[in-house]
Amino acid sequence: MNKKAIYILCAVFFIPSFSFAQPALNELKFDSKYYEAVDSWIAFPKTQADTAYTLGYIYIDQQAGFTFDYLSNFIVTDNGLKKLPREFEESLKSRLSPNTINVAILSEEQISELELPTEPSWLKFYKEDSNTVSYLKNIGYHYNHVGASKLAIEPLLKAYDKDPHFEGLEFELAFAYNATQKYAKAIEILERAIGNNSEDHLFYRELGFAYKYTNRIEEAESTYKKGIEISDNNFTKAEMAVNMTQSYFQLRDKNKFEEWATLTRKYSEEGSRFSQIIEYFEQNWNQG
């Protein structure tokens, strides 16, 4: 494999988008996040030193996550887009990280101009089980994991319709609803989930969060208490406790605030983010 080609390809992925200006030429609009370009032919922007754009396909490997399959490079000519010969024969797939720069999703016309198929022939091997609950749950997980919960909801709902109590599915769907401020829907999912399995502390973490942000404070408190009781993870316990502490800071309920601040410190490491939040609340108690 051409090491220089690999180096250049990797460098393209992680150059901050503000490090160069991309001219608006030939309708190549580099305004899409990589997770918005799943199952699409895309181009990465070029630097001022480059003469060609990097071309390939983005898909989700249900195990590894967001992946870019490099095809070749192309240039812009007076006669349109021209695909260049591939520099090596080996497959080159790259996992995309959260700091991947924006890409341009190619239009049907541009795909045709570059003489590309609608989708790569190899893609079908990654889609063989695309209608299974496991596959759909994993796709939703990957969207949630990169902060694209809005895109996680559709595959997760498809899975939920097939098998609502599939392991990990209810949590992912509730997480996506909470992340997109659809708290009533999260509550509906989580109350049903707890009815089926009352020993998953993450259900209580998400349900307490949803109650908190719908101003059902007493229900949030009792839910968080139950979650802390059954959890064996101090980080999760501290997270639940600090959320309740924040509520009572906002309500200016000193007794309840001190109760939950004590719990937060009990489960937090010294100097942790949670401890720092408590210190901030205490220092600003009289400024609210």
Number of C-alpha atoms within 10 A of each C-alpha: 11 10 9 8 13 15 10 12 18 11 11 19 22 15 16 12 17 8 9 12 11 15 11 9 8 11 11 19 17 20 12 14 17 25 23 16 19 17 17 20 27 27 24 23 26 17 17 10 6 11 11 18 20 22 23 19 22 25 20 22 18 20 10 11 18 23 20 23 18 20 22 17 20 19 14 14 9 6 7 11 17 17 19 15 10 13 13 14 9 9 10 14 14 15 15 19 14 13 13 18 21 22 24 21 26 21 14 12 9 18 18 13 14 18 12 13 10 12 13 15 8 8 14 11 9 13 13 10 12 15 13 13 23 19 21 22 26 24 25 27 26 23 23 20 15 13 15 19 22 14 17 25 24 15 21 27 19 16 25 19 10 13 15 19 16 14 12 14 24 25 24 24 29 27 28 28 23 21 17 15 14 16 23 17 15 25 22 12 20 26 15 14 20 16 9 10 13 15 14 14 23 19 25 28 27 26 29 29 25 28 21 22 16 15 11 13 18 13 15 26 22 13 23 27 19 17 26 24 11 15 18 11 11 15 16 18 24 23 19 27 28 25 22 28 27 18 20 20 22 13 12 14 12 12 10 16 23 16 14 24 27 16 19 26 19 15 20 22 14 11 11 11 12 22 19 14 17 22 14 11 18 14 10 11 13 8 6 9
